[in-house]
Amino acid sequence: MQIPSLEVKGNKVTLLSDGKPFIMLAGEAHNSSSSSLDYMKESVWPALRSLNMNTLVAAVTWELLEPTKGQFDFTIPDGLIRQAEEEGMKLVFLWFGLWKNGMSTYVPNWVKENRDTYFYMRNRYGEPVNAISPLCTAGFESDAAAFTALMSHLKDFDVNRTVLMVQVENEMGLLGDCRDFSPAAEKAYAESVPADVAEFCNVDCTWDEAFGEDAPELFMTYYYAKATQYIAAAGKAVYPIPHYVNAWLEQHPWTPGTYPVGGPIARHMDWWKQFAPDIDFLSPDIYLPDFEAVCDEYTAMGNPLGNPLFIPEARPSQDSASNVFSAIGKYGAMGFSPFAIETVGKEGAPPDLSLLGGLNIMAGAFNHYKSAQYLRQSYKLLGGMSELINEYRCTSHMTGFTRNKDQLGTLVKFSKYDFQINYMPNSAESPKGGGLIIELSDDEFLFCGLNYRVTPLPKNNDASHLEYVSIEEGSYENNQWVQGRQLNGDEFRIMFQENPSILRCRFMRCR
Ligand code: DGJ
């Protein structure tokens, strides 16, 4: 079997699983779930079975992988691979190594207890912060050794190539201040910028002199990217499946340190691309309500897919069933993955709001009331037509949309027709409007999604009259169109209610 890889063709980046395009209809498990294979068996996999997912995103932690220095225990990654295979699913592994949500809570005890070697960051008052400094060479070297052991083991053990990609660290960056003030950091900060920064930015002076108010943040970005590059390069050298990093997004109150400073936020994607070239792409964790604004930022470098989009964490609220259409249709996402997926799958279970206190995430983002009901339909629909999606991804013949706050609708444009999209009024009982449209030929379109209606419009410079020829209801089963009702009479309109569904429509223009 071929190992997972990214295929780049023009502006289209495609994840290949055994040489074939693969869109990850995924979900991310809670942080601690994958630390116990029994727990996974009893409480996670059963909850996922009805969701029509094809990929689970799950943690593999340094503390369990290398409990004693130099001695590795692969029980968890091996067990996860076997379990996923039994469930017919792929995996994305999250390497919780040196940094997880800005902290170093997943390092093994032999690291935690040796603070002389593995030195922690300090804030401006000299107080320790609960995270190893990215300037601590011993820290990223030891992490890289463990990560390399994992990747080297996967190369041999994962013969069915169940693990599609690996995330290096998790939402890294310093919380609590704008930069590291440990002695090592103080020294580096006072010196001239390193030669590679001098060359990249065409400066030759200290951080403050070169970057003014932005200096602390760029300093941290540089050292996090360099440390991550060291780790990723080591892993990739032994097993070059796609490697990526994820970001805790910049958000209220916008000051560095209230979000993890130095992490791969959109504003510093250019630094990350420059100083961590073995990281294939940077991923946003989208808990913020304005989904498309974040996707825009993360795909904005160079060509539209200069940074291919994978969303390893999305809010698990019922809006995930709408947002996935925009992610895949408009942004050509390689995958989409609501967080806390096993809780989503346990319909009726209350969201764990205790999680949210310290995390700067609105409770609404975790309100997964009825999410499963809608998400499983969106995933079924998209999974059934994966070949079409792969054919049209990243072309002008496919787009998607999802309702942004208070938006009445949107206008989407194809070669011979434009479509006015009007969203249905929001209600707490059903997801916001969202959909995906494919132009199958000049006059034939596939509309998918929920809670919107469509008014086809002739192009501005087209004097012809537009008429509907036919509207078919149906679905894709294993990429074959299975026709349902032929809509006519009272139902002769393109309108989607709360259940994600598909209409195939033909129009004509006459004079
Ligand atoms: C973002 C992190 O990346 C996840 O691991 C998890 O902690 C969620 N926040 C919230 O629970």
Boltz pocket constraint, residues with backbone or C-beta under 6 A from the ligand:
constraints:
  - pocket:
      binder: B
      contacts: [[A, 31], [A, 101], [A, 170], [A, 171], [A, 285], [A, 313], [A, 339], [A, 355], [A, 359]]
      max_distance: 6.0
